[in-house]
Amino acid sequence: MTDFTKTRAMFDIPEGMIYLNGNSLGPMPKAAPDAMMGFLNDEWRTELIKGWNTKNWFMQTNTLGDRIGRLIGAGAGTTVVGDTLSIKVFQAVASGLALVPDRKVILSDNGNFPTDLYMVEGLMNLKDAGYELRIPDPEDVLAGINDDVAVVMVTEVDYRTGRKHDMKAIIDKAHAHGAVVVWDLAHSAGAIPVDVTGTDADFAVGCTYKFLNAGPGAPAFIYVAPRLIDVVQPALSGWFAHEAPFAFDTDFRPMPGKIERMRIGTPSIASFSLLSAALDVWDDVDMNDLRARSIELAELFIREVEARCPGVVLAGPRDPHERGSHVSFRFEHGYPCMQALIAAGVIGDFRAPDIMRFGITPLFIDENDILKAAETLAEILKKEIWKEERFQVRSKVT
Ligand SMILES: *Cc1c(COP(=O)(O)O)cnc(C)c1O
């Protein structure tokens, strides 16, 4: 059994704060400052350029990728880290389209995180080759898969409501129709069990600053099925993907047979030290234990909020197995209400137009936090604290 009191002790969360936003930006692991100082003092300062070899900077893309791979059901050598998620979405979709050159349709859904859709729009404009992006309602994605579709690009867990796609069903149908699937794991990696191998996923991408707790702007990751690695053209073909980067040839030849071909250019090595420290927390965590605990805490939260907070309505699916690891409620005055919660030390976030969102992250959240959060919300509603002038001001980042 995973010991969640042990993982909780590995995070440095300010005294008195209940942090229900680990789905947006995970909290800092206690080991992070030493990891960063270690990188500065014992790697950059002392090794300088030698660090690429002596500290293995060049291959950390892969060693860290393998550690994330364990959490998403990916075998060794199939996942690399680097760049940002928006870039990895672009790269995966562009690479997917190249695998199905006779088709023009990219199928996603209108609940997808906007940057994924924006990156595809940009890609289509760039290629100017008659591509079409279809975004039906999330429930209609499966029915929308047909022989026109080149790439299905879906985010498994809806960032607003937590609704979960049935990835196995989507992948099976896509493959039956000759389409390729790009699976965005932004709200899945570190949140729920994922099995990219067992579901026969083609591409999977995700970030490491949400449930994986590697810090703001931490690198993204990309997985490519081993059966594709020799045929996939990486798009965004940078020198870190070249079969001989230090030959400095003028033509691009992707690294044969290896996931390195999805790398682009020099990654942020400093941020890798934080990612490494963040992944240490996962060493003794079983994803099935995490899922069971997340459901238990989410069910408790929903029960408490529904019992105490009139006017606040569950936004996502009621069945916990159809949800990821965050819980959202609609409330007409969601924005000022969330500001009042944050002022009271309960940190969730707000997603327009009226959603209050709470990350349920068992690594550092327990029953007491859940009960206290629901109690605080009830109080804010009962005393109408959210009506205070100071809670009406909109910040640049919500
Ligand atoms: C958080 C999130 C992103 C963010 O992309 P960045 O490039 O890291 O800013 C993209 N897609 C989804 C589905 C997300 O949830």
The ligand as a Tripos MOL2 file, in Angstrom:
@<TRIPOS>MOLECULE
LIG
   15    15     1     0     0
SMALL
NO_CHARGES

@<TRIPOS>ATOM
      1 C1         -2.1600   22.7650  -19.1190 C.3       1 LIG1
      2 C2         -2.4190   22.3380  -20.5220 C.ar      1 LIG1
      3 C3         -1.6410   22.8200  -21.5820 C.ar      1 LIG1
      4 C4         -0.5920   23.8660  -21.3570 C.3       1 LIG1
      5 O1          0.3670   23.9360  -22.3760 O.3       1 LIG1
      6 P1          1.7230   24.7040  -22.0890 P.3       1 LIG1
      7 O2          2.4430   24.7020  -23.3730 O.co2     1 LIG1
      8 O3          2.4390   23.9730  -21.0030 O.co2     1 LIG1
      9 O4          1.3830   26.0920  -21.6330 O.co2     1 LIG1
     10 C5         -1.8870   22.3240  -22.8520 C.ar      1 LIG1
     11 N1         -2.8600   21.4090  -23.0710 N.ar      1 LIG1
     12 C6         -3.6240   20.9430  -22.0700 C.ar      1 LIG1
     13 C7         -4.6830   19.9300  -22.3650 C.3       1 LIG1
     14 C8         -3.4390   21.4010  -20.7710 C.ar      1 LIG1
     15 O5         -4.2220   20.9580  -19.7860 O.3       1 LIG1
@<TRIPOS>BOND
     1     1     2 1
     2     2     3 ar
     3     2    14 ar
     4     3     4 1
     5     3    10 ar
     6     4     5 1
     7     5     6 1
     8     6     7 2
     9     6     8 1
    10     6     9 1
    11    10    11 ar
    12    11    12 ar
    13    12    13 1
    14    12    14 ar
    15    14    15 1
@<TRIPOS>SUBSTRUCTURE
     1 LIG1         1 GROUP 0 **** ****
